Amino acid sequence: MSLLKTIVPNSTETPRESKPGPERLISGDPSFKSWAQDVARGDMIHTGVWEATPGLTRSVKGETFEFCHILEGVVEITPDGGEPVTYKAGDSFVMKPGFIGTWRTVKTVRKIYVTVN
């Protein structure tokens, strides 16, 4: 097992496709694609690429820490009780455990993610 992992932003593998649950959907008809590329420390750390089409969803991190690097597209993230923050291609950010707010995909977004549970 190599301790070096290259993340492939445009994988030719078949993605896992999904939609937000009704408890998370606020508006629009967003769909999601995930290309999981690595799991480490048992099932604690996940890395891959995720894509979403436009729409507004509820984001609840729970105990999960997530690092995101936007490859393409535009999102607007608004913490409950806070101001919206816009991220676009080239931007990186962290959503810490306990984050609750909204995720609005303005323009189809593709990101590299690293989650730690």
C-alpha positions in Angstrom: 0.0 0.0 0.0 1.4 3.4 -1.0 1.3 6.3 1.4 1.1 8.7 -1.5 -2.3 9.1 -3.3 -2.9 11.2 -6.4 -6.4 12.6 -6.7 -7.8 12.4 -10.2 -10.1 15.4 -10.7 -11.7 14.0 -14.0 -11.9 10.3 -13.2 -13.2 8.0 -16.0 -14.6 5.7 -13.3 -18.4 5.5 -12.9 -19.5 8.0 -10.2 -22.0 7.3 -7.4 -25.0 9.4 -8.2 -27.5 10.8 -5.7 -30.0 13.5 -4.8 -30.4 15.4 -1.5 -32.9 13.8 0.9 -36.2 15.7 1.3 -35.1 16.9 4.8 -32.1 18.7 3.1 -33.6 20.0 -0.1 -34.6 23.7 0.0 -35.1 24.6 -3.6 -34.2 23.5 -7.2 -33.4 20.0 -8.3 -29.7 19.4 -7.6 -28.0 16.1 -8.3 -24.7 14.9 -7.0 -21.9 12.7 -8.3 -19.1 11.3 -6.2 -15.8 9.7 -7.2 -14.5 8.2 -3.9 -10.7 7.8 -4.4 -9.3 6.9 -1.0 -10.2 5.7 2.5 -7.7 5.7 5.3 -7.4 5.0 9.0 -10.1 2.4 8.9 -13.2 4.3 7.7 -12.2 7.6 9.3 -10.7 9.7 6.4 -12.3 9.8 2.9 -10.9 11.6 -0.1 -12.4 12.1 -3.6 -14.1 14.4 -6.0 -17.7 15.5 -5.7 -19.9 17.4 -8.2 -23.3 19.1 -7.7 -25.7 20.8 -10.1 -27.5 24.1 -9.1 -29.8 24.1 -6.2 -30.1 25.0 -2.5 -29.7 22.4 0.2 -29.3 22.3 4.0 -25.7 21.5 5.1 -25.3 19.8 8.5 -21.7 18.5 9.2 -22.4 16.8 12.5 -19.1 15.4 13.8 -17.5 15.6 10.3 -14.5 17.9 9.4 -14.3 18.6 5.7 -11.6 20.3 3.6 -12.8 21.4 0.1 -10.9 22.7 -2.9 -13.2 24.0 -5.7 -12.0 22.8 -9.1 -14.8 24.5 -11.1 -18.1 26.2 -10.6 -19.5 28.6 -7.9 -21.1 28.0 -4.5 -22.5 30.2 -1.8 -22.4 28.9 1.7 -24.3 30.6 4.5 -23.8 29.5 8.1 -27.0 29.7 10.2 -27.0 33.2 11.6 -24.1 34.3 9.4 -23.4 36.0 6.1 -23.1 34.2 2.8 -19.6 33.3 1.6 -19.0 32.7 -2.1 -16.3 30.2 -3.3 -15.2 29.6 -6.9 -12.6 27.6 -8.9 -9.3 27.8 -7.1 -10.7 28.5 -3.6 -10.3 26.2 -0.6 -12.1 26.1 2.7 -12.9 24.0 5.7 -16.3 23.2 7.2 -15.7 22.2 10.8 -17.7 19.8 12.9 -20.9 21.3 14.1 -21.4 23.5 11.0 -25.0 24.1 10.1 -26.2 26.3 7.2 -27.1 26.3 3.5 -25.1 25.3 0.4 -26.3 27.0 -2.8 -24.7 25.7 -6.0 -24.9 28.7 -8.3 -23.0 27.1 -11.2 -22.3 23.4 -11.3 -19.5 22.8 -8.9 -16.8 20.1 -8.8 -14.5 19.9 -5.7 -11.9 17.8 -4.2 -12.9 16.8 -0.6 -11.2 15.3 2.4 -13.5 14.3 5.3 -12.5 13.2 8.7 -15.1 11.5 10.9 
